[in-house]
Amino acid sequence: MSIKISLYISERDLKQFRKAMKGARAAAKDADEAEIVKATRDVMESLHPAALPDFVRERLPRLQAMCSMLEDEEWGLPGAERLKLLSALIYFGDPEDLIPDDMPGLGYLDDAIMIELVLRELKHVIEAYEDFCGFRDNYFRRFKVGTDAATRRERIAARREQLHERMLRRTRRDRETAAVPAPLW
């Protein structure tokens, strides 16, 4: 038997997450990006999926995708968005965050909530990256002419630029129309 529990995270509750994210962001500014990604991957590998609550386990693939997005040199995620993703990874890797990670059953609840908040805030960034990966993965099926390396680089760069502009435009529009809550950072 399973039970569904919905959480209401009030503005007061969000202040705690913003405060925690502010600390993670400060740490991200001075940290080595590759080390942050590696540490996150190490934590994910150390977790035993069968022992994790579903609400945590279901978010791990998205966390994995965040790592991939940061490592993807062709994507070239802009600095502000990179810092946001790195901050989320630092938060996830901190065993002494809002709820200590070694607390059975609940230790990763705050991490799952933070990942969800970051995913919601960066939804246009994630959508753009997924579109970019689809374009890149299907490049040779899409173009029969111009498959040389130089043309491919130019077309990939042009598509990346279009998608970066789109994600920034959509994020700005959401903020202006208050379609998303106040940012975490």
ABEGO torsion letter per residue (X at the ends): XBBBBBBBBBAAAAAAAAAAAAAAAAAAAABBAAAAAAAAAAAAAABBAAABBAAAAAAAAAAAAAAAAAABAAAGBBAAAAAAAAAAAAAAABAABABBAABBGAAAAAAAAAAAAAAAAAAAAAAAAAAAAAAAAAAAAABABGABAAAAAAAAAAAAAAAAAAAAAAAAAAAAAGABBBBAX
